[in-house]
Amino acid sequence: MSPAKSGASKSGATSGATTDGAKKQKTRRHIPQVAASTSLGLVHYLKERQLLDSQAVESLLDCSIEALSDPDIRISADHHYALWALAEKATGDQAIGLHAGEIVDPDRMGLLGHVFFNCDTLGATVTQYVRLHRLINETVSLRFEQTDDLAILSWQVDEPAHYCRQDMDRTLSATVSRARHFIHPSLDIAWVHIAHPAPVYASEYQRILQCPIEFDMPRMAIAFSARYLTRPIPHRNPYIHSAMLRQVNSLLTRVQSRRRLSRKVRRLISRQMASERIDADSLAHQLNMSRQTLYRHLKKEGFSFHELVEHVRKDKALRYVAADRYALGEIAFLLGFSELSAFSRAFKRWTGESPAQYRARHR
């Protein structure tokens, strides 16, 4: 074998090993998912309007349409959000999320829907909705708060890249439409916050929600009177609720087991960020393991320790700056930066703009 051929062969082997390594790393990293029933609802919406291109949808989702009916099937969030883009293009309807969410069809309601609307009260429904929301969509965190007068549900996207206007519209519209269908047709909403800027179809929000609405807010949120929480769910069936809940709890256990440690580490980082220096050794000690063991387990879940610290810091930064509650210097301290300039550089790296510019845009 000539030296030239030998060199080419060696180069090819190295390239192949690098590619294999990249594929393995991609496989290890957890890919956020959504319930297949969420995609199936959009498929039905297109089918009823004779706009469904089955081949294009199956290619996009990497899954057959028939398989979407299986409650154990989950879809990549990126694929699901791409389906929204395809659906908007097929219908020519920018408000497709609001219009799809308006439709309430009990015969096509997923497993979780049967759990929610067979609870004893609206308060119990909200509790189950928050507890089980990650089964619906792993890219969005759902939070419930209660004041003396109001109950507030808020949705926060974990990563800005996963914000999908159509999907958030559908979530908002479906939440209100289903509550009015299953609980009371005159259910009043105190106010709604929407995280994206007002679109050209802004009047559609008012038609559907019938309440004060503010756009370009830090997160999507719905507020309603706290007195509704004790309202019984009409026509609830405790037997259906019990049977569906057992199946859902089994699915939740399987989903949670994939990312249990990384969530614990995120919570520890979040709690300690402003009070002390974040380091892997101290967190590993709190979890009763060595730093090497911590790194190894996080790697299996597709994360590095540095990535988790960065994710928590970025998420808090976006919320603190948009909320306009703290001065920028205070935020830098709360996030563990030694000085404001270091925080400003990091914020510009995350968002492409300075904290002051971001705050001004979200006022």
N, C-alpha and C positions, 0 to 999 in steps of 0.2 A: 504494500500500500504506500502510495506516495505521501510525502509530508503534507501536501495541499489537501488531499482527501482526508488524511488523518485529522487535520485541523478542523475541516468542515464537519466531520463526524462528531468531534468533541463539542463543537459549538452547538450542533443540533441537539445533543444529549442534554447539555446545560439548559437550553431553551425549553426543552420538554419538561425537565424537572421543575423549572420555575413556574411553568404553566400549571403543572399538577399541584404545586404548592399553593398557587393562587386559588385554584378550584377548591382545594381542601379548606382554605381559610374562609372562602365564601360559604361553603357548606356549614362550617362551624358557627358562623355569625347568625344569630336569631333574626329572622325576617318577620317584622310585625304583620299580623294577620287580622282578617275580619271574618265574621260568621258568613258561611256560604249563603244563608237565607237572605242576607242583605243584598248580595249580588242577584240572587234569584228574584227578589222583588222588582229590581230594575229590569231584569229580563222579561218578566211578565208585563211590565209597563210598556216595553217596546213591542212585545208580541201582540198585545191587545190593539195597538195602533198600526199593526201590520208593517212595522219598521224593523223587525228583528232580523239581523243577518247572523244566523246561527253559527256559520263557519267562522266569521270574524270574531264573534264573542268567545267561542271555544278556543280559538287560537290565542286570543288576548288573555283569557283566564287560565290557560293551560289546564283545562278541565272540561268535561262534557257537561252540557246543560242538565242532563238527567242526574248527574252526580251532585248537583247543587241542592237537591232535595234531601240529601243525607245530613242529619243534624251534626254528625261528627266531622264533616268536611269543612275545612277552613281555606280561605283564599288569601293570597298575598295582598296586603293593603295597597301596594303600588299597582297591582293588576286591577283591583277594584276601583281605584281612583281613575285609572286609565279608561275603565268601562264607562264612568260618568262622562268623560270627555267625548267618548264615542257616541254615547246616547244623546248628548247635547247637540252634537253635529248632525246626528240622524234625524232628530226632531226639529232642529232649528229653534229650539226653545231655551233661552238662557235661564229661565226660571224653572227648569225641569225639576230641580230638587224640591222646590216648594210644591209644585203640582203633583209630583209622585208621592210626597209625604201626606198630601191632603186625602189620598184615597185610603179608606179603611175597609178592609175585606177580612172579616174574622176567619173565613175558610182558608185564607192563605197566610194567616198570621203564624209566625215561627214559634218554636218551642218556648222561647223566652217570653214572647207576647202572651201566651197562655198562662205562664207563671204570674206575670205582672197583673193581668186583669182578672185573675181569680183569687187575688189576695183579699183579706177582710176589709181593709180600708185603704184610702189613698196613701196614707203615711206608710203602711206596710209595703205598698207598691213602690214607693220612692226608695225605701230601704233596700228592697231586692234589686231595683234598677241600679243603684249605686254599687251594690255588692257584686253584681253580675256583669257590669258594663264592659269589662275587659274581654268577656266572651263575645260581645258584639263588635268591638273595635279596639285593638291593642295600641293604636296610635293616639288615642284620646283619653284623657283622665276626666272622670266625672266627680264633682264635689257637691255635697249638700250642706247648706247652712240655714239656720233658723234664727230669726230675730223675734221680738215680741209679737210683731204683726205679720211678718213675711216669711215664707219658705222660698229658698233660692237654690235652683239647680244651675251649676255652671260647668261648661265643657272647655277643657284646655288641651290643645294639641301639644304633644310632647316635643315634636320637632317641627319647626316652621315649614320644612319641605313637605310635610304630610298634611298641610292645611288644604282641604278640598272644599271650595265654596259650595259646589252642588251637594256634597254629602252633608255638610253642616246645615244647609238649607233644608234638606230632607229630614234630618234629625229634629230640627226645630218645628217644622210643619207637622211631622208625624206625632211628636210628643203632644202638641196642643190638640191636633185633630182626634187622636185616639182618646185622650183624656175627656174631650167633649162628647165623644161617641159612647164610651163605656161608663162614664161617671155622671156627667150632666152636660146637656147641650149649651147651657148658659154659663159655663165655668169661666170666670173672669181672670184675666192675666193682668197683674199690676204694671209690669213693664218687661221689656226684652232688650238685651244688649246683643249686638252682632259684631263679630271680630273683623269682618272685612268692610271696606268702604261701601257706601250706598251704590248699588248697581243701577242700571237703567230701568230695571223692573221693580224699583223700591216700593211702588204703590201696591204690589202684590203682597208684600209682608203685612201691610196695614189691612188689606182685605181679609186675609186669613187669620191674623193674630188679634186684630181689633184692640190694640193697646198702644201706649207710648213706646216708641222704638228709637234706639240710638245705635248708630253704625260706628265702625272703626274703633271699637272698644278693645280692651286687653284680652277679653275672652267672651265666648257666647254664654249668655245666661238668661234664665226665665225666673221671674219672681211672681208669686201668687199668694193669696191670703193664707196664713198659717191655719186658719180655722178649717180649711178644706182637708187637712191631713186626717182628721177624725171621721171624714165622710165615708160611709160604707160603699163598697163597690157593688152596684146592682147586678143581679143575675150571676153572682160568683158561684163557682162550683168547687167546694173544698176537696172533692175526690180527684178532679182533674188537676187542681193545684198541687196536691200531694204527689201524684204520679209524675207530673212534669218536673217538679222540683227535685225529685230523686235523680232523674236522668240528667238534669242540668248540673246538679252538684257533682255528679260523677265526671262530667265533661270539664267542669271548673277545676277539679283536682288535677286532671291530666294537663290542662293548660298551665296552671300555676306552677307545677313541678318543674317546668322547663326553665323558669327565670326566677326562682325563689331567692337565690343568694344575691343576685345583682340588685333586686328590689330592696333587700335588707341593707345592702351597702349604700345604695342611694339615700335611704332614710337616715342612716348614720351620718353620712356626709352632710346632708341637709341640716341636721340638728346641730352639728358641731362646727359648721363653716364659719360662723361669726365669733365663736367663743375660743377657738383654739386652732392650732396648725393642723391641717389635715394630712395625715401620713398613713401609709399602708400598714405599718407595724402596729400602731395603736388600734386601728380598726380591726385588724386580724386578731389582736389580743382580745378585744371585746367579743369577737365571734368564736373564741376558743380554738383558734387555729394559727398556724405559722403564716408568715407573709407569703412564703412559697406556695403553701396550700391554697391560700386565698387567690393568688395569681392563677394557679392551675384551674380552680373551679370557675373563676370568672372567664377564663379563656374558653372553657367548654361551653359557656353560655354566649360566647361571641364578643366579650368585652375585655378591655384592659382597665386597670384601676384608674389610670390617668384619664381615659375616656369618660368614665363615670363622674369623676370630679368635674371635668369640663362640661358635661351635660347638665349636671345640677347647677353649676355656677352660671351657665348660659341661661337656663330656664328662669332662675331667680332674677338674673339681671334684666331680662326682658319684662318680667312682671313688675319688678320694682321701678324701673325707669318709666314704663307706661303708666303706672298708677299715680305717679307724681306725688307720692307721700313723703319720700325722703329726698334730701339734697344729694347730689351726685357723689360728693365726698363721703357721705354716710353710707351710701350703697357700696362704694368701693371697700369701705371698712367691713361692712356686713358680709361681703363676699370674699374676704380674706386677702385683698390686695394691699400691698404696702403703701401705695400712693395712688392718687386719682389718675395720673398720667398712664400708669400701668393698666388700670381698669379701662380707660378710654381706648387704649390700643387694642386690648382684647375685645372690647365691644365692637369696635370697627371691623375687626377680623371676623366676628360672628355675623354681623348684620350688613356691613358695607357702609355704615353711617355712624356718626358720633352719637353718644348718649343724648346730647342736647337736641340734635336733629330728630332722633327717634322719638324723644319726649314731645317735641313740638308737633310732630305728625300725629301723635296719638291723643292729643288734647281735644 
